[in-house]
Amino acid sequence: MELSQRDITYCKNVGAKRADILRTELKVYTAMDLLRQYPYKYIDRSRFYRIAELDDEDTYVQIIGEVTEWHTIGIGRAQRLSATFFDGTHQCELVWFQGVQYVKLKQGVKYLLFGKPSRFNHTYNFVHPELTPWSKVTPEMTQGLEPYYNTTEKMKKVGMNSKAIRSIIAELMPDLKLGVPDTIGADVLQKYHLMSLTQALVSVHFPANTQALQQARLRLKFEELFYLQLHILRQMKRREQYDGFPMPLVGTRFHALYKSLPFELTNAQKRVIREIHDDLKSGKQMNRLLQGDVGSGKTLVALLCCLLAVDNGYQTCIMAPTEILANQHYETLKKFLEPLNNQLPITNHQSSHVSVALLTGSTTAKNRAPIHQGLLNGTIHILVGTHALLEDDVQWKKLGFVVIDEQHRFGVAQRAKLWSKSGASSADSSLPAPPPHILVMTATPIPRTLAMTVYGDLRVSVIDELPPGRKPVQTIHYSIQRRAQVYAFMRKQIEEGRQIYVVYPLIKENEKMDLLDLQNGYNELCEAFPQFRISMLHGQMKAADKDQQMQRFVSGETQILVSTTVIEVGVNVPNATVMIIQNAERFGLSQLHQLRGRVGRGAEQSFCLLLTDFELSKDTRKRMDIMVATNDGFRIAEADLQLRGAGDLDGTRQSGLPIDLQIANLATDGQILTIARQAASDILDQDPLLEDQMNRIYKYQLDLLRVSQSYNWGEIS
């Protein structure tokens, strides 16, 4: 029976009880599933250390020596066994805190010590080491690279530790070496000099040497990333077959707004508008990602593109993840459109008027009725809103263009719901209307590897320059103990007519977390600055109260806004020149960069003050150093990916990926990803439907993955 069809229950050393645990804990159902559980690390058992050679960077080591003395300390559960181990020249300490009664030691016996050293009181010690009498050491224990497997507490309770997993997999090796069907065609294997799947699985579990292991991991990483890209690119090609609403005209409203602008667009903004208009003219549905760092002018680009749609007879909408951001967009659009809406008809009796409405969860039933009516009769051209745009009773007469801001905050199903709301009649009334064009915007710079995965099925446009006259935000890292110096700086900025954000990680005090909180911070600032007015804003406030506090700050009525990260995205107050982030060590790089982006929006020099505890971990200090060193969002995003790894994309484990990555790592395998994407693209360019005989293996594997993965594979079947 093939390994992919052999039930894990019937593999040697498993049985019914262990099989149940493997199914529930690791989703292992067959022998092949177990072979796809790759080791997370390897230890070179061929090397023997001397105690004098140890250093703080060592992970696991093995030493030959004797136990010279030992004694137990404490009683009951607090009992521990302490022993002295001597390698002939130096000694170290061994400690067992649990299972003391099972540790049998003898003097004058040669042992193989295996464990992870740590330094305590200038002496190396090993906690719960493996101690094997030399007479019982087998050649396998001291040869080659020993694999280690991830296990869970439930698995350990039934004796399934890493060693047990290794033993089960070892029993599968004879059958595996007979050969398994490959998942990649021979032409691709040959072109990219890759191992066969059989060779790779043997070598990844029991590598003959480091080179064989590297080649095996390369092959298996390529396979995962190849199928990830094959799926994503196939999605893209299928979408590009969809008819879209044609929008060839650059009309009255677009030209009127363009001419009314008191400044010149950047070359990057002009380039992006051309790219989007080329898509709109093509007759195929657009799915495009617009990346732009904070303050780069994405909202204006989105508005101009909305006017391209309006001039061609279509309605548009802009969907934002929060009411604050939706309100911000609404006010920004009204300000830009004011010159148009105050003008008389321009030419040929064509009006430049653009009707904009706002719909959020806070919009009253009384105010919703005219909005619903205006959408149905076409008198509302642009609707700005939140998730409220997805409600069933929100229907358009002719929705042709959709802008989704910060799309990672919306689910696939939510975005797909907008597809059914176009309302436009097709030429053949028996056919459904084409879906609207989709423009996804994000101010969160996306590393190249993530752009090819999370957003890999979208065409990408980048606004990579800031408007002229913008000064880079000066970022300074202070310890919280320098509060007096920070307060003096704040006072000076306010006296010069500027405004200040102060951001806290918590709303209220939490006994379990030694962090500054917004409520106490607000009280403290009121005492420190009695002559200034202060607003407070957080996510638990009612929408009307949040709007009131925000408007007080926007109008300049208050000089300090004390807030949580609810102001992270979209808030635009050009007169605010200082961002103070309390307990900055609690925030990731991307979030710190987003918060910093709330200042630096005017002509004056702006500042971001990162306040942290004095003692910081190595990674935290590195984050602060990166923030101080650069304002480049893309450099920060790459650094963030390297520091965090790809295990926390958008806050969840590899979220947004349609294929579960077992061995590939988006943070470190960018070069392999690029090659795998090119290989997938070459195949689809020649055979988009994967119908050729030599490519059917890829279609078959994609179908298998679709069944086995729990991820949503997107809107297209």
N, C-alpha and C positions, 0 to 999 in steps of 0.2 A: 504494500500500500504506500502511495506517495506520502511524503512527510506533510504536505499541505492538507492531506485528508485524514491523517492519523490522529484520532482523538487523544488529547493529552493524558486522559485517564489511563490509557494502555501503554504509556511510555514507562520504561524501567525506572524504579525508585519513585514513582508518583502515586498511583492509586486514587481511589474515589475522593478521600478527604482532602488530600493535597490538590487534586484537580479542581475541586470546588473553590479552594482558596486562590489558585492561579487564575481561574475564570473571573472571580469577583474582584480580585486585587489588581491584576495586570491585564485583564482581558485576553488571556492566553487560552485558546480553545484547541489548538492543534500543535503538533510537534514543530511545524514551521513557524507558528506564532512565537514559540519559545526561542527558536533560533534567531528570531528578529528582536529579541530582548538583548540589546548589545551591552557589553561591559561598560561601566562608566569610568573605570580606571584600570591600570595595570601596574604591577609591582615586579621589578626585576629581581627574581629569586636566585639569579646566578651570581649576584654580588654579595660578598660578606664584608661587613664593616668592623672596624675597631672602635671602641668607645671614644678614643682620642680623636677620631675622625668626625664625630657627630657635630652638627651645627643646627641652628634654629630653623633652617630652611628644609631640613629632611622631613619627609612624610613617613614612609614605612621603611624599616631597615631590618636586617637580620645579623645576629652576632653569635659567635660560638664561645662558650665559656662555662663556668660552674657557679652554682649557688653556694655561697660560703656561710650564710647565716639567714635565719628568718624568725619572725615572732608575730603573734597576733596581738591586736590592740583593740580595746573596747569589748562590749558584749552585745548579744542580740543582733538587731538589724544594723547597729552602728559598728559592728565588728569588721575589722579589715586585717589583711595579711600583708606584712611588709617584709621584703627580702633583699639581700645584697647580692648582686651578680658581678662576677669578676672574669675578665677576658685574658688574664695573664699579666696585664700591665696597669689597667685602670678598672674602676668599678662604677656601677650605677645602681639605682634602686628600682625595685619592682613592687607594684601595689595592686592588690585585688580588693575591691570593696564589696563584691557580691560573689556568692558561690565559693566562699573561702574553704568550706569543708571539702570541696571537690579538688582542690589544688594539692597534689601530693609531691613533696619535694624531698630530694635525697642529697646528702653531701657526697662529694667525690665522684659525681656523675656528670658526664659531659652533656650539655644541653645546646639546642638551637633555639635562640631567643628571636622572636619575630614580633614587632610592634612599632608604635609611633612614639618617638622620644619627645619629651618636653622638659624644659629647664625649671627647676624649683630650688631655691636656696643654693644657687651656683652648682647644682648637681643635676645630671640628667636622670629622669625617671620614666618608667613605662607603666601605664595604667592598663590593667587587664591584658598583658601580653600573652601571645601563644608561646608555650614553653614545651618543647618536644625533646625527649631523650634522644641523643645522637644515634643510638642503636635502632631507633624506630623511624629515622628520617629516610624517606625513599628518594630515589633519583628525581622523580617528578617534582618533589618539593623544593629542589634547589636548582632547577633548570628552567631557563626561559622566562617569559613574561606571564605572570599569574593574573588572570582576569578577576575583576570584582563586579558584582551585580547589585542593582538596586533591589531592596526588599522592603517589606512593610512590617509593622509590629504583629499583625495577624499572621503573616507568613512565618515569622520567627517563633511564634507560639506553637506551631506544628513542626518545628525543626527545619524550616526552609530558610536557612541563611544563605549567604553568597556561596559558601562551599557546597551546600546541597544543590543549588542551581547549577553550579559548575559540574557536579557529579552527574546530574540528569543529562545535561548537554553532552558530556563526554560519551555517554552511552549512545547518543544519536550520531556520533561521528562516523562509524562504519557505513551506515546507510547514507549519510550526507555525501561521503566521498565517492559513492557510486554515481552521484550526479543528480542535480535538480534542474528543472526547466528554467531557462534564463528569462529575465524580464526585460532585457534590452537586446536589440538586434545585433547580429554579429558585425554589421557594417559600422555601427556606432561604437561598439567595443573596440574595434580595430582602429577607427579614426582617432579616438581619444586615448588609446593605449590603456584600456581598462581590463581588470581581471574578470573572469567569468563569475557568476553569482555563486557557484559551488566553491571556487577558490576563495572568494571573499568571505563567505560564511565560515569556512574552516579556519581561515587565518585570523578573523576578527575574534574568535573564541579561543583558539589555541595557536597563537602566532609563533612561527619558527624563529623569527627575529624581528627587530624593530622595523626593518625595511618592508617585510611582508605585512606587518600590521599597518603601516602607513598606506601601502597600496590597497589593502582591504578596506580601510576606512575611506579612502578616496573614492573607491568604486561605490560603496554603499551611500556615501553622501551625495555623489553625483546622481545616483538612482532616485533618491528622495527629492532632490531639487529639480531633476529633470521632469518627474511626473507632476510636481507642483507647478512648474512653468508650462508644461504641456496642457494641463487643465486651464490655467489662467489665460494662455494665449489662444486656446480653442474658444474660450468664452468670448474673448475680444473679437475673434474673427466671426463668430456667430452673430454678435451684436452688430458688427459692421455690415451685415447683410440686411439688417432691418431698414426699412424705409423710414425716413424722417421728414418732418415738415420743411420744405425748401424755403430758405430765407435769403434770397440773393440781393435784396434791396438794401442800400445804405441810405436811409430816408431823412425826412424833415427833422424828426425829434433828435436823432443821433447827431446830425450836423449842428442843430441849434445848441445842444448841450456842449458839444465839443468846442464850438466857437465862444461860448459864454464862460468857459473856464478861465480863471484869473492867472493860470499858470500853464506851463507846457507839460504834457505827459512825458514820462521818462521813455527812453528807447525800449526798455523792457516791457512797459505797459503797452506801447504801440505794437510791439512784436506779438504779444499775447492776444491782443484784440484781433490782429490779422489771422492768427492761428485758429481762433474760435470762429471767426467769420468764414474762413475756408471750410470748416466743418459744417457750418450752418448752410452754406451754399451747395454742399455736396449731394443733398437729397438722401443721405443716410443719417441715421440717428447718431448724434454726438454723445460720447461719454468721455469727458475730459476732466483731469485733475489740475487745479490751479494752485500751485505752491507759491507762497510769498511770505517773507519774514514780516514780523510786526512792523506796521507803518509803511509798507511798500506800496500801498494804494490798490489793494485787491477789490475793495468795495466799489471804488469808482469804475474799475474795469468791469465788474459785474453789472453795474448800472448801465454803462454804455452798451454792453451786450444785451441787456434786457431791452434797451431801446431799439436795437437791431431787430429784435423779435416783434416789438410793438409796431414799428414802422412797416413790418411785413404782415400785420393784421393778426398777431397772436398775443395772448396774455402770458404773463410770467409770474413767478413767485420766488421768494427768497426765504428759505427755512433755516432758522437758527436754533441752537440747542437750549437757550435760556431766554427768559423774558427780557432780562437786562440787555442782552445782545440784540434781540429782535427790536426792542425800543431804540437802541443805538442806531441800528441800520435804518429804521424808519425815519428818525430825525435827520440822519445824514442824507438820505435820499431826498427828503423834502427840501433840505437846504440847497442841495445841488440843483434840484428841479425848479426852485423858486423863480429864476430868470425866465425859464420856459413858460411856466404857468401864469406869469404876469404879462406875457406878450400877446399881441393880436395875431391872427392868422398870418403866416409868413408868405407862402407862395401858393398859387392855384387854390386858394381858399382852404389850404390844409392847416389845421391847428397844430401848434406845438405842445398843446396841453397834455400832461400825463397824470392820470389819476392813480394815487397810491393809497393803500389801506393797510391797517395793522390788525392782525387777528392773533390773540394769545388766549391762554386759559383764563385770564382775568377779564376778557372782553365780555360785557354783560349781554344778556339775551336781547335787550332792546337795541344795542348797537350791532349785534350780529345780523339781524334781519336785513338791514340795508346792504351789508357787505355781501351776504348770500345772494341778494337780488342783483347787486352790481356785478358779481362774478358771472351769473347766469345770463344777464343781458349784454355783457361785454363792456360795460362802462367803467369797470375797474381794470386798469392796465397791469398794475404790479401789486401783488399782495405779499406783505412781509408778515412772518409769523413764526410760531413755534410748532410743537407737535399738533397744535390745534388745526393746522392745515390738513392733517390726515383724517380728520373726522368725516364720517360718511356724508353728512349734510353739506359739506364744502365741495361744491361742484362748479366747474368752469364752463364757459361757453366754448372757449378755444384756447386751452392751455398748451403752449408750444415750447416753453423754455423754463427750466427749473434750476435754481441755484441752491445748493445745499452747503451751508457753512459749517466747518468743523465736523465733517461727515463721520469721523470715528465715534461720535457720540450718538449716532443713529444706527439702528440695526438694519440688516439687509431687508427684512420684511417691511420695515417702515419706509425705507427708500423706495422699495418696489411698489408700494401702495400708490405713490404719486403717478406711476405709469398708467394707471387705469383712470386717471382724472382728466385726460386731455379734452374729452368732450367734443372734439372737432370731427366733422364729417369727412370721411374719405371719399375719393372719387366714386368708388363702388360701395354703396350703402350696405351691402351684404358683408363687407369686410370691416374688421375693427379699425379704428383710427390709429395712425402711427403713434408710438409713445413720444413724449416730449423730449427735447434735447436736455441733457443733464450736464451741468457744470458743478463740480465738487470743489470747494475751496478749503484750504487749511492754512492757518498761520503757524502751525506746528511743523517746523522743518523736518523732512523725512529723509533719513539716510538712504543712500542709493539702493542698498540691498532690500530695505523694507518697501521702497517705492516699487521694486520689481515683484513684490509678493503681495503685501496687503492691498496695494493699489495697482497691481500688475496688469489688470485688464482694462486700465484707463490710459488714454493718451495723456501725456504730461506737458503742462506749460509751467514755466518758472519766471516769476518776477524777481530778478536777482540784483536789483539796484534800488536804492532809496531815493526819494525826491531830493532835489538839490537844496542845500541850506540846512539839512538835518545834521545836527552834531551828534556823534556817538555818545551814548550814555556812559558816564564814568562810574565804574563799579568799585566799591570799597568794602573790604571784609573787616568787621570789628567784632570783638568779643562783647557779650552782653554787659560785662562789667564796666564798659566805657560808656554807660548810659548818659552821664553828664555831658560828655563831649558831643554825643549824638543830639541831645536836647539843645545844646548851644547852636549846633549847625541848623537844626530845624527852625529855631527862633529867627536866625539870620535870614533864612530863605523866605519865611513868611513875611518878615518886615520888608523884604524886597518885592513883595506882592505875589509871591508864588504859593502854590498849594502842595499838599503832601498826602501820600497814601501811607498807611501803616497796616501791614497785613500780619495776622496771627494764625497759627495752625489750628487752634481750638476756639470754640465759642465760649464755653464755660470751663471752669477749673475742673481738672480730673485728678483724683487722688493717686491713680495708678500711673500717671504720666507727669513727669517733672517738666512741664512746658508752660510758657506764658500763654494766657488765654485772653480773648477779645474783651470780655466783660471787665476783668480786672485792669486790663490795659487801657480801656476807655476811661475808667475811673482815675487811673494814675495820670493819664494825659490831661484830663480835665483839671486835676490839681496842679500839674506842672505848667499848664498854659491857660490860666483863668481868663486872660485877656483875649483869647482866640475862640472861635466857634468850631465845634467838632461834630461831625456826623458819624453814625454807626450803621454798618450794613452787614448782614449775614443771611445765609440761605433759609433759616427758619422763620424769618419775618414774613408777614403778609405781603403780597405783591404790591399793594397800594403803598404800604409803608416803605418798602424797598425803593419804589419809584420816587417817593417824596424825598428820602434821604439822598438818593443819587442826584436828583434835580437840584437840591440845595448845594451840593458840591459842584455840579456842572455850572450853575449860575454864579458861583463864587461867593455865595452866602456863607458857606463854611470853609475854613482854611485847611482842616485836617479831616480825612476820611479814614476811620478805623474799620477794618473789614477782614473777612476771611477770604479765601480764594475765589469767592463768587465774582470778583472783579477781574479774574484771570484773563478772560477773553472779551474783546470787543469794546471795552470802555474807553472813551476818547475824550480826554480833557486836556487840551494843549497847554493850559496854564499850570498843570500839575507837573512839577519838575523833580520831585523827590519820591522815590519808592523805598520804604523801609520794610524789610522782611524779618520779622521776629522768629527765632528758632529756625533759621534758614537751613539748618542741617536736616530738618524734617521733610524737606522738599527735594524732588528729583531735579536734574538739570533742565529738562524741558519745561517743567512748571516754573522754575526760577526764571528762565528766559521769557516765558509768557508774561509773568508778573512784571518783569523789568520793562517789557514792551508797552506797559501802560504809560510810561513817561518817555520823554524824548520826542514828543509829537509836535512841539512848537519850535521856535527859533532859538530859545534860550538853552544854555547848558543844563543838562539834567543829570541826576545822580541816582544810583541804586546802592543802598546800604544793606549788606548782608550781616545780620547779627546772630552769632552762634555762641554756644558754650566755648570756654577756653580750650578744654580738652576734646579733641575730635579724633575719630578713627581715620585711618590712612585714606580710605575711599572718600570719606566726607571732606577731608582737607583737599583732596584732589578736585572734587566738585567745586569747592569754593575757588580754588586757584584757576580753574578753567573759566568760571564766570568772570573773574577779575581780568583775565588775560584777553578775552575776545567777546565781541558783540555779534559775531557771525553765527546765525542760528543753525546753519548746516554743519559747521564745525562742532558746535555744541551737541547737535543731534548724533553725529558720529561718535563723539566722546561718550555720550550717554549710553549709546548702544554697546560700546566696548565695556563700560563700567558695569552696566546692569545685565549684559547679555540679552539674548532675544527671548528670555523666559518671561518677560513682563511687558509685552507689547500692548500699549494702550491700557495698561493696568491689569491685564490677565495673561495667562500662559499662552504665548503664541497666538493670541486672539486674532481672528480675521483670516487665518490660514485654513484652506480647505483640506489640507493633508497634514496629519500629525507627524511632526519631525522627531524621529527617534535618535538620530545620530548627527544630522547636519545642524549647524549653528549659524543663524543669520548674522550674528555679531562677528564671527571670525571666518566664515566660509564664503565671503563675497566673490572671490575669484572663481571658485567652483560654481557658484550660482550663475555668474555671467556666462561661463562656458556651457552650463546645462541649459540656460535660456536660449543660447544660440543654437544648440543642437535641436531643441524642441521647435524653435522657429523654422529651421531649415526643413524639418520634416513636414510641418504644417503648410509651408509655402508650396511644397510639391503635392501635398495630399491633405487638404483641409479637413476632409471627412474621415481620414484614416481608413480608407477603403482598400488601398493596395494590399496585396497578399503579405508583403514584407512588413506592413505597418499595422496589421490587425492585432498583433501582440500588444501594441500600445492602447488600442481601443479596449481590448479585453482587460488589461490591467487597470485602466481608468474606471471601467465598470465595477471591477472588484473593489477598488478603493472607495468608490461612491457608496457601495453597500456597507463596507466595513467601518467607515468613518461617521462620526456623529455630527460633523460640521455641516452647515448649510452651504450647499454648492452654488448658491446664487439663484438669480431669477430665470436663467435660461436652462431648459431641459436638454 
